[in-house]
Amino acid sequence: MAKPLRLPGVEEQALLEGLGIELVRERAARRRWDRTVQKRHYLRNANLVGEQLRYVVSYQGKELALLGWNAAAWHLGAREAWIGWQEDQRRRRLHLVAQNSRFVILADRAQFPNLGTRALKLCLDRLSEDWQQVHGHPVVAVESFVDKQLFRGTVYKASNWLLLGPTSGYGRVAEDFYQLHDRPKELWVRALHPKAREWLAAAELPPELRAFEKTLPPRCEWELESLASLRARFASVSEFRKGQGKRHRIATVLTISACAKLAGVLGGYSGIASYAKNLTRPQRRALHCWYNDETGEYEVPSESCFLRVLQGVSPQQVEAVILAWQDEVLGPNTDPLVAVDGKTLKHSGVHLVGAISLPSHRCLGVEPVADKSNEIPAAQKLLERAPILPGQMVSLDALNTQHKTVARILYDRGADYLLPIKGNQEGLLKTAAQLLPESLPPSGGPD
């Protein structure tokens, strides 16, 4: 281990008053900070997880202390009890807590025993402001772990931090993964504002923090048996991927996607992936998520996995599974009306024609509009397979007022139709005027 820096002839008070602190921003300075921490910190690494900041405390150009901060631990029972927040509050507000994960004193502690507390104060005085500038939100409380087999936490105690007790013995090795170890540490915390704990546990954050509260994706509320049942249905969908590198089965990916959409998740593939991360261990097991032998955890599909599967799977096979499941849940379809309409998905350019029955809004199928085509052939193709019942009334817009479309509805499905005629459809208007009785006048004006 390198010897601590000793500054001969410098009185401690003069040094403490002349200390400066700098936020590490440049890549070269960050690499130098990492190398020094790897060399001087007892863990022999400079790994920071999630949102992070690095600081250098110096005196007249000489580096005397290094401090590293990163995202707070995902769950700590003692911290949760200290703050007093509920689980949903923790998930929405955890990013307002930061963790001091690296603290290295480079100078001789015997020569400057108060250097640690002074360096920590300089850092805490600016931490929240720097965090907001770099990561877009402030922090109102901080935490740290101390290995009691090596240290006593004197710096934190002298800086008015509170000791909450030992941890359960899990160490963070990735952003959302923890591994059991044999060295529980002591948890220290400190509020950066006198009302920080009150704010974090309140029903609503104060106005100055409200804009920084996260909106979380819905959690899966399905029973394990229901998840397993839906997954068993999707098992009939054909696998189109090659075996190499394939971790998650089609049925698992489709079931999670269906649950996410039923829960109202927005954001496309990224929204589904975020929803998947909130699945509990029992839910992941029921869905047959991939089991990682090295970590002992069930891992959920990534965003790229959802994209690949949902873009490559057979839409007709997925639709058949969903409609059969829908019929089992809702029972026989007794709706009198079927509405067929086309929509363009926002930000995607994908154009779809869908059919629903009313008033229950039961889905009857969706058909994509082919490139360089329009809704007419897509609607006709959808009418061939949609479970339209004899006697139902099928309604479409004027674009689909076509002889072939009417034949699909009337003769192939035994249903009735309700189709408007616009003023630019001169041939149809003339035919209607000749065949329809005078008691059925036009409506909607001259268009």
N, C-alpha and C positions, 0 to 999 in steps of 0.2 A: 504494500500500500504506500502511495506517495506521502511524504511528510507534509503536514499542514503548513500553510504559508505563515511566516512569522515576520512582523513588521517592526524592526528595532527602533526604539526611540519614539514611538507613537503612543501617546496617551489614549486610553480607551474612550474617554469622553470626547476628545477631539475627533477620533475616528468615527464614533457614532453620529456625531453632528455633521460629519462630512460625507456620510454614505450616500450613494446614489443608486437608483434602481432603473433598469431598462428592460422593456419587453422585447424578447427575441423575435424578430420578424424575418430577417433575411435567411435564405437557405443555408448559406455558408456558416452563419452564426449558429443556426440550429444544429448543424452537424457537429460543430465544435462543442456546443452545449451537451449534445448526446454523448460524445466521446468522453468528456470529462465526467459526466454522471456515471457512465459505464465503468469508468476507472475508479471512482471515489465512493459511489453508493454501495451499500452492503449487498444489495440484490444483484449488482453487476449488470444491470440493464437500464435503459432509459425509455422503456415502453410506456407510452401514455395512450389511453383508450378514449375514443369518442372526441367530443369537443375538448380542446386543450390549449394551454398557454404556458410559455416558458419565460422565466425571468432571470436576470443576472444582477446581483448586488455587488457594487464595487466601491473602492476608495482610491481616488486619484489614479484611476486607470487600472488598478489591480482588482481582479475578481476575487471576492471573499465568500460569496454564497450563491447557490443556484437553487431555484424553486420551480417545481413543475406542478401544474394543475390540470386535471382532466374531469370528465363527466363523473357524477356521483355514482356510487354503487347502486345497482338496480333495486335491491331490497335488503334492508337492515332492520331487524325487529326493534332494537334499542333506539335507533334513530326515529323510526315510525312512531314509537311510543313517546319519545321526547317532543316531536312536533305535534302529535295528536291528530294527524290527518287520516282520512279514510282512503281505501284502496284506489278509488277512482280519482281522488284528489292527488294522490301520489303519482299516478300515471300521467296526469295532466301537468303537474308542477315540478316534477323531479329535476328537470333541467335548470330550475332556479337554485339548485344546490350544486356546489363544486367540491372537488376533492383534491386536497394537497397530497399527491402521490409520490413526490420526490422533493427532498430537502437535504441539500449537501452544504455543510460548512467547510470551506476551503482553508480558512485561517486557523491559527492555533487557538483552540477554545480556552485554554488556560490563560492566554494573554488577553483575550477579549471575551469574557464569559457572557456578556450581554449582547453579543453580536447577533445571535439567533433570534432573540425577541425583537430587536430593532429591525432586522431584515424582514421578519414576518409582518411587523406592523406596516412597514413601507409597502409591502406587497398587498396587504388587505385594504389599505387606504385607496388603492386604485383598481383593485381586482374587478369589481362589478362594472365600472366604467369601461375598462379594457375588454371585458367579456362581451359587453353589449356592442362595442365597436367591431370586434372581430366576428362574433357569432350571432349578433342580432338580438340579444336579450341580456338582461342583467342577472346577477346572482344575489341572493339575500341571506344565504347561510352556507357554511363550509364544514367539511368533515376531514378527518385524517385517521390513518391507522398507525399504531406504534407497536413494534415487536418488543414485547416486555422482557424477552430473554436477552435483549441487547441494549434497550434504551428505557428510560423512565418517563419520557414525555415532558421533561422539565421545561422545554421551550414553550410548549402548548399551555402548560399549567400557568407559567409566568405571563402568558399572553391572554389570560382569562378565557381559555377554552374549557369546556366541560367534559370530564371523563364519564362516559356512559357505561363502560364495562367491556368485557371480552366479546369478541365476535364468535360466530359458530364454527369458524375454521374453514371457510371457503375463500379461494382466491380468484380474482378476475383474470381470465386468460384471453378473453375476446370481448367485443362490445356487449354481447348479451349471453355470455357463457361463463360459468364459474366451476372451479374444480376443487374438490376437497383436499385439504392438506393437514399436516399434523402440528401446525404452529398458529393457534388462534392469536389474534392481536387485540390490542386495546383500541376502542373507538373513542375518538375525541371529536367534539362538535363546537361550533360557535355561530351565533347569529350575527349578521353584519348590520342589523338594525334592531333596535329594542322591540319592535313589533313584528319581526320576521316570522316567528313561530305562529303568532296570531294570524298573520296574513295567510300563511301556507295552509292552515287548518280551517280557515273561514269558508263559509258557503260560497262567497264570491271574493275574488281578489280585489284589492283597492284599485281605483281607476288607473293609477300609474303603472300597474302590473297586468291589468286585465287583458291588454292586447297581446301579451306574451304567453298566455295560457294555451296549451296545445289542444287541438281538436283530435280526439282519438277515434280510430275506426271501431265500429261496434264489435263487441265480443260475441263469440259463438255461444248461444244459449241452448243448443240442441242437446237432447239426451244422447247418451252413448249408443243406445240401441237404435235410435233413429239414424244416427250418423252411419253406423255399420250397415243398416238396411239400405240407405241410399247408395252407399258405396257398392254394395252387392249388385244393385241395379246397373250401375255404370260399368260393372265388370264385363258386360256384354259388348261394350264398345271396342272396336278393333284397334289393336296396337299398330301404329304405323312407323314407330321409331326402331332403329337398330338396337341391338342388345348392349353394345359397348357404351359405357358411361351412363347408362340409364339407371337412376336410383328410385325415382318415384313412378308408380304405375299410373296408367291413364285414369283408372277409377278414382284413385286418391286425388289427383289434380282436379278432375271434373267435380267431385263431391265438394271440395273446398271452394271451388269457383261458384258452384250453385248456392252454397250456404252464404257466401259473401254477397252475392247479388240479392238473395232473399232478405238479407239484413240491411240492404240499402247502401252497400259500400260503393263509393264513387272513386274515380281515379284510374280506371282501366286496370292493366296488369299490376301496376305498382300498388293500387288500392287493395287488390286481392292478396298480393304478397304481404302487405302490412297486416291485413286481417288474419292471414295464416300464422303470423308470428305470435298472435295473441291466443292461439289454441293452447289449451292445457295439455299436460303430459298424457292424462287418460284419453283425451280427445284425439291426440296425435296417434296414440296406440290403436284406438278404434278405427282410425282412418288408414291404418297400415303405413304410416309415414316411415321413411327410411331410418333404420336404426344404426347409429354410428357406434361401432364396437369400441373405438378408442375413447370416446367421451361418455358412453353409456346413455346417450340422449337420442330421442326421436326428433329428427330434423325435418322441417317443413320445406316444400319446394321453393325455389328462388323465383324472382320476377321473370328471369329469362326462361325458366322451366314452364311457368304459366303461359308465357307468350308462345313458346314453341308448340305446346300441346293444343292450346285453344285455336291457333292458326292452322294446325295441321290435321286435327281430328275431323272425322266425318260429321258435318252438321246434321244430316238426316238421322244418323244413328243416335246422336245426342238428343235430338228432338223427340225421337220415338220413345226414349227412356223417360224423358221429362213429362211427356203427355200421358204416358201410361201411369206414372207415379201421381200426376195431377188428378187423373180420373179416380185413382184409388183413394186419394185424400178427400176430394171434393164430392165424389159420387157421380151419378149420371148427370149428363148435361141437359138441363131443361130450359135453357135460355131461348127466347124467341128470335133474337136478332144476332147476326154476325156482321161485324164491321171489318172491312179490308182496306188498308191504307198504307202508303209508303212514307218513310222517314229517312233522313240522312243523319247518321250518327255524328255528333258534334266533334270537331277537330280530327275526324278520321277520313272523311270523304266516302265512307261506306254507306251505300244506299240499300235499304231493306224494305220489303213488303211484308207486313204482318197481318194476321187475322186473329181477332178476339171475339168472344161471344159476350153479349150484354143481356142483363145488367151485371153479371158476376165478374166480368173482365177475365174470364178464363182464356188462357192462351191456346190457340189452335194451330199455330205454326208460323214460321218465318222463312222467307225466301230472299236471298241476295239478288240484287239487280246486276246483271252481267255488265262488264265494261262495254262502252259504246252502245248501250241498249237503253231501255226505259222500263217503266213499271209494268207495261201491258203484258209481255210474255212472262215476267216473273209472277204477276198476279194469277195468270192462267195456270202456270205450273203449280203454284200454291193451292189453287182450287182443286187440282187433281188429287191431292193427298190429304188436305185438311179434313178433320173429322166433322164435316158439315152434315147435319141431319135433315132428312126429308121434312119439308114443311117449314124450315127456318127461313127467315128473310135475310138475304145477303145484300149488304149495302156497300157500294164503291163510289169513287168520285167520277166526274165526267170523262176523264181520260180513259177509263176502263169501260166506257159504254161502247162495247164492241160485240159483233155477232158471235165470235168465237167464245168470248167470255160468258155471254148469256147462255150459250149452248152448254158450257161446262156446268153452270149453276142449275139450269132448268132440266136438262136431259140426263147429265152424268150424275148429279147429286140429288135430283128430285126436290130441290129447294126453290123458293121464290126469289125475285131480285128487285132491288130498288136502285135505279140508275138515273141520274140527272142528264139532261141534254142542254148543251150551251148553244148560244147563238152562232158560233162559228162552225157548228156541226149541221150544215144546211141540209144535207141529204136526210139525216135522221129527223130533223125538225119537220121536213116536208112529209116524210112517211108517218110520223106521229100525228100530224095534223089530219092526214087522210084516214088513219085507222082508229085513232082514239075517239071516243064519243065527245060530243060538244059539251057534255056536263063535266069534263075533266079539262079545265082551262090551264094554260101555262101559269107558273108561279115564279117569283123571284125577279121579275122585270124583263126587259128586252134582251139582257145578256144570257 
